[in-house]
Amino acid sequence: MKTAKDFFGNDISVGDIVAFMQTGYRVFLTGTVISITEKTVLIAHEKTNVGITETRQFHGQVFVEK
């Protein structure tokens, strides 16, 4: 698998803290990457207004905190 890159081209690794937009909303959230696939990352985060605690995003939809 090629290295996962965020919106700015930074490497994404399991354990990284990332910012991302809540699915279906225009609100940014932060969370921790818990797994990476060829195209997406799974992010654990605080419970949202709709009650979810994990979100899947494409690599280019997240910003890694550096």
C-alpha positions as CSV (number, residue, x, y, z in Angstrom):
1,M,0.0,0.0,0.0
2,K,1.3,3.5,-0.8
3,T,1.7,6.0,2.0
4,A,-1.5,7.8,3.0
5,K,-1.3,11.6,2.6
6,D,-3.5,14.3,4.0
7,F,-4.9,17.3,2.2
8,F,-1.5,19.1,2.4
9,G,0.5,16.0,1.4
10,N,1.7,15.1,4.9
11,D,2.0,11.4,5.8
12,I,-0.9,10.0,7.8
13,S,-0.1,7.4,10.5
14,V,-2.2,5.4,13.0
15,G,-2.3,7.5,16.2
16,D,-2.1,10.9,14.4
17,I,-4.5,13.6,15.6
18,V,-6.4,15.0,12.6
19,A,-9.0,17.6,11.8
20,F,-11.9,16.7,9.5
21,M,-15.3,17.9,8.6
22,Q,-18.3,16.1,10.1
23,T,-20.1,14.1,7.5
24,G,-23.2,16.0,6.3
25,Y,-22.3,19.1,8.3
26,R,-20.0,22.1,7.9
27,V,-18.4,21.6,11.3
28,F,-14.7,20.7,11.9
29,L,-13.9,18.0,14.4
30,T,-10.7,16.5,15.7
31,G,-9.9,12.9,16.4
32,T,-7.3,10.1,16.4
33,V,-6.6,7.9,13.4
34,I,-7.3,4.3,14.4
35,S,-6.8,2.5,11.1
36,I,-5.8,3.2,7.5
37,T,-6.9,1.5,4.3
38,E,-5.7,2.1,0.8
39,K,-8.2,5.0,0.3
40,T,-9.6,6.0,3.8
41,V,-8.8,6.5,7.4
42,L,-11.0,5.6,10.4
43,I,-11.0,8.3,13.0
44,A,-12.1,7.9,16.7
45,H,-13.5,11.1,18.2
46,E,-15.8,12.5,20.9
47,K,-19.5,11.8,20.4
48,T,-21.1,14.1,17.8
49,N,-24.5,15.7,17.8
50,V,-25.8,12.6,16.1
51,G,-24.2,10.2,18.6
52,I,-21.4,8.6,16.5
53,T,-17.8,8.2,17.8
54,E,-16.0,7.0,14.7
55,T,-15.9,8.5,11.2
56,R,-14.4,7.2,8.0
57,Q,-12.8,9.9,5.6
58,F,-10.8,9.8,2.4
59,H,-7.1,10.6,2.9
60,G,-7.5,14.0,1.3
61,Q,-10.3,15.0,3.6
62,V,-8.2,15.2,6.7
63,F,-5.5,17.6,8.0
64,V,-2.8,16.0,10.2
65,E,-1.8,18.0,13.3
66,K,2.0,18.6,13.1
